[in-house]
């Protein structure tokens, strides 16, 4: 059983309002002469492409653009971005946008460097070595992709989200400038924000490192709860409680935007080492079938999974209630733990996250198929403090229907 833990992040993180101005000097420092920016047409139309193109061009860096990114990108989208990289032959690949564009950039770096097809690398630690440097510039506050070693794609043929996972995929440079999130629509702010909360809670309540059930011969970048992960997750949870509702209701509030950008970053540092768990496993088939955003699916399912995990994680849930000011003197630990679940449900409703699976168009006859697909995602199910059976997952889906 594991009894040693490690910690990995991006090669460098630059954080704060105005941080994007450092991009050009960083490119020169690393001697990147040609950069391929992977983004989408919505962000180009909003003027956010100029936020990276101008500092790069001012530093004498040639900028090429792939703007065919898409929400929850398909394997076909990755094939197109890889073809663009093969044509451009960049020194670095920059993902500008939410987790979808950043993940697309990371997967592109892998295949551009090592050849083959994205399917060749689906799973854990199948990337054979270092990849073309990736730069991540988030324009949402939630995914933590700017520090993670994973790239999630949608397998449309099987209606399931799949992932390439490797420590070689962690970005060489991440620039987190909260100003770039201020143009996010309300629903994107809400969905990405509750995604950050899901990451932090799943990391904080994961199986303990010394009990992490990694089969002999398997490799993973995840390793269960450890002290550093707990520290980052606790701070991320507290920041979401302080700032998410304000960021949704007051989109021009830079303090709230900065707080949520930091929450996303810290939640990413936690989950990208500890692991994500049952909420994500249940969301992957739901997202694949309904095409809801990853954040919306996670946020919908989170309190139902917390209810399932409660028997194994009462002290941690009680601490969450304390972090959000939802526990009181004399309140029992079990009552505080229940209050944490209630608080997440209230936040979910306040920011407009879908309340039930039926709100996404899910029907009861789909639930067993979802559960059977989720049961195959062992790499994250083993991070959960309770390892669910297919029947238990069906029951969780039913409770959320």
N, C-alpha and C positions, 0 to 999 in steps of 0.2 A: 504494500500500500504506500502511496506517496507520503513522504514526511519532509520533503524539501520543496520549497516553492521558489519560483523565479518571477521576474517582472520585466516586461518589455513595453516600449512605447515607440512613438515616432522618433526619428533621429534627432529632431529639434522641433520644439513648439514655440511659436511667437504669438502672444495673446494680448489683446487689448484694442480699444477703439483707435483706428488709424494704423493698425499693425500692417495692413496690406502694403503700405508705402515701403516696407522693408523687402518686398519681393525681389525687386531688381538687384539690390546689393547682394542678396542671398544667391541669386542665379549666377552673378559674376563670381562670387566666392567659390561656388562649386564648379565654375567653368562650363555652365550649361549655355550653349550657343543657340540651340533650337529647341523650343518647347511646344509640345502639342497640348492644347487646351481641350479637354473633353467637357462639354456642357450641353445645354439644351436651348431651343429657340425662345422659350419663355424668358429665360435669364438674359439672353442676347437682347430681346426686345425691351427688357427692363433696364438695360444699360449696365448690367453687372459685369459683362465681359470686359468692358473698358477698365474696370477696377483692377484687373490683372494684366490686361494687354498694355495699358499705358506705362506702368512701372517697368514691365519687362522690355518694352520697346525703348524706353528712355535709357535703359542700361545696355542697349545694343543687342538685345536678344531677339532672334527671329521667332515670330509667333505664328503657329498654324492652328486652325480651329476645326474641331469636329463638334457640330452643334445638333447632332441627331440623338442626343440622350433622351431617355424617357423614364417616367415613373416606374418603379419596380422593373428594371430593364430585363428584357428577354435575352436568351442566349443568342438569338439572331441579332439583337442590337450590339452585343459584344462582338460578334463576327464583323459587323460593319466598322466598329471603332478600331478593331485590330487591323482591318484592311487599311484604314486611314493611317495608322501608325506605321505599317509596313511601307506605305508610300512616302510618308514624311521622313521617317528615320530620325526621330527626335532624340535629344540627349536626356530629356526628362519629360514626363507626362503629368499634366496638371488636371486634377479633378475639381471643377468649380460647380458647386451646387449643394444639394442635399446628399444623403447617403447614396442615392441611386447613381449620381454622376461620379462621386468619389469611388464607389465600388467598381463602377465601369472602368475608371482609370486604372485601378489596381489590377483588375483582371486583364486589361489590355497590356499592362506592363509585363505581366507574367508570360502571356502568349507571344508578345513581341520579342521578348528576350529568349524564350526557350522553344518557341515553335509549337506546332500541333494545333489543337482545338481546345476551347474552354472546357469541354467535357473531359478532356484528359486529366484535368487537375481538380475535378469536383471531389470534395472530401478533405481530409486533414493531412497536412504535411506531405503533399504530393509534388510540391514545387521543388525542383532539384537544387536550386541555388539562388544567389542574389539576382534581383531583377532590375530593369531600368528604373532609375530613381523616380519616385512618385511624389508629387506635391499635392497636398490637399488644402483646399480653401472652401470651408463650409459657408453656405448662405442660409442655412437653417440651424436651429439649436436643438439637437436631439439625437442624431444617430450615433455619434461618437466614432464614425468611420475615419475621422481624421487621425486617430491613434490606433485603430484596430488592425488585425492581421487577417481580415476576411473580406470577401467580396461576394455579395448575394445576387443571384440572378433568378429569373423565373423560367422554369422549364414548362413552356406552354403546352407541349405535347402531353405531359403527365400532370398538368395543373398543380405544380408543386414548386415551391421556392427551394433552390439548391445553393450551395456555397463552395467557393474555393477558400481554403483556410490554411495559412502558413505564416510563420513569423517573418519569412522573407518578404511578405507583402506589406509590412508596416511602412507607412510613408517615410521618406527621407526627410521631408520638411512639411510641417503643417502651420498655416497662418490662420489664426482664429480672430477675425475682426468683427465684433458684434454689430458694427454699423451695417454690415452686409446683410444682416437678418431683418433689418427694419422695413424692408419692402415685402416681407412675407405676408400673404393673406392670412386672415384670422384662422381659417381651418388648418392651414399649414403650420402656423405657430402652435396651435393646440395639439395637433397630431404628432409633430416632432417633439414637442415638450413632454407629452405623456410617454413617448418612446424613451426619452432620457430617464424618466422616472422608472419605467419598466426595467431598463438596464441596471439602474442603481439598486432597485429592490431585489431583482433576481441575483445580482452579485452578493448583496448583503445577506441574503437568506439561502445561499447555495449550500451544498453539502460541504462539510469541513474538509480541508485539504488532506488531512491524515486518513480520511475515510473515502477519498476519491476512488471510484471503482474502475480504474483503467486496466483493461485486460493486458496480459503479457504480450509484448510484441506490437501493440498499437501505440501510435504517437498522437499527441494532441497539443494545442497551444493553451488549452484550458486546464485548470488544476484545482478548482474548488476554492473555498474561502481561505483567506490569509490576512494577516494584520494590515498590510498595505492596501489591499482591496477594500477591507472594511473602512479604512480611513477615508479613501476617496468616495466610497459609496455613501457613507454617512453625510459627508459634506454636500454631495450631489442631491441627496434626498432633501436636506434642509433648504438648499437653494431653490429647488423646485417649489417647495411649500411657500417660500417667500416671494417668488417672482413669476411663476407661470401664469396665474390668473391676471396679474397686471400686464404682462407682456401680451396676452390675448386681448385684453380690454383696452390697453393703451399702447398701440403699436409703435408710437414715436417715443416711448419712454426708454431712453438709452440705459438707465440704471437697470430696469427690468430685463432689457435685451442682453445686457452684459452679464447679469446674474444667470440667465438661462444659457448663454453661451458657455459660461464656466461650468454650470451644472452638466451640460452635455459632454463637455471635455472630461470632467472628473468621472462621470458615469461611464464614459468610454474607457478611461484608464482602468476602471474597476472591472467591467465585464470583459474587456479584451484580454484579461489575464485570468480572472476567476472563471468566467464563462456565463453564458445566458442559459436559460433552463426551460421549464415546462411551458411557460407562456409563449415563448418563441416557437417551440415544437408544435403547439396547437395552432398558432397563427399561420404557419407556413402553408398548410393545405387550405385554410380558409382564404388567405390572401390569393393563393393560386387560383381558386375557384371563383372568387367574387371580385378580384382585382381592386379590393380596398387597399388603401395605403398601409404600409407596414406599421406605422405608428397608430393608425386608427384600429387596426386589428389587435395589436398588442394592448392598447388602452382599453378596448372593449373587454378583453379576456382577463386582464390583470386581476381585478378583485375576485373573480371566480377561482383563479388559480391560488391566490392568497388564501382563500377559504380552505381549499384542499390542503395547502401546505401548513396551515395554522398549527395542527397538533405537533409538528416537528420544529416550529420556529416561534413559539410564544415570546421568548425574551426579545428576539429581534423585532418582531412586530410591535411589541410594547415600546421599544426604543424609537421606532418610527413615529408613534403617536407622541412621544416626548419631543422629538425633533420638530414636530409640527405644532407643538403647544396644545396637543389634544389630550394630554393626560393630566390628572389633578392629584393633589395630595390625598392620600388615603385610597386612591383607586387601585384595585388589584392588578397584578400583571396581566392576568387573563382578560380583564375588562379593558385595559389599555390596548392589548393586542387586537381585540375586537374593534376598538375605536379607530385603529389604523386602517382597517379594511373599510370601515364606514367613511373615513376621511377621503380615501382614494375614490370611493364611489361618488362622493359629493363633488370632488374636483372634476372627475370625469363628466358628470352632468353639467357642471358650471361652465365648462369650456366647450361643450358641444360634441363630445365623443359619442358615437353610436352606443346605445345602452344594451342592445340585444343583438344576437346573431340574426334574428329574423329581420332586423332593420337593414341588414345587408342583403336580404333576399335568400338567406339560408333556410332550408327545410329539414325537418327531422330525419327524413330518409337519407340525407347526406352525411349524417353525423358519424355513423360507423365507418364509412369510407374515409372520412377525415381522420378518425382515430387510428385506423389501420395505417394510413400514410404517416401520421405523426409518430407512430410506434417504430418506424424505420429510422428515425433521426436520433440514433443512440448517442451521438457525439454531444448533444445538449441535454437529452433526457437524463444522462448520468450525472449532470451537474445539479439536478434538482434534489432537494433534501429528502423527498420521497420518490421512489421510482414507480411510476404508475403502470397499471395494467391497461390493456385496451379497453376493458369494461369501465375502469375508473375514468379514463379519458372520455368515453362516451357519456358518462354521467356528468362530467364537468361541462361538456358541450351542451347537454340537456339543460343544465342549470343556467347556462348563458343564453339559451334559445329564446 
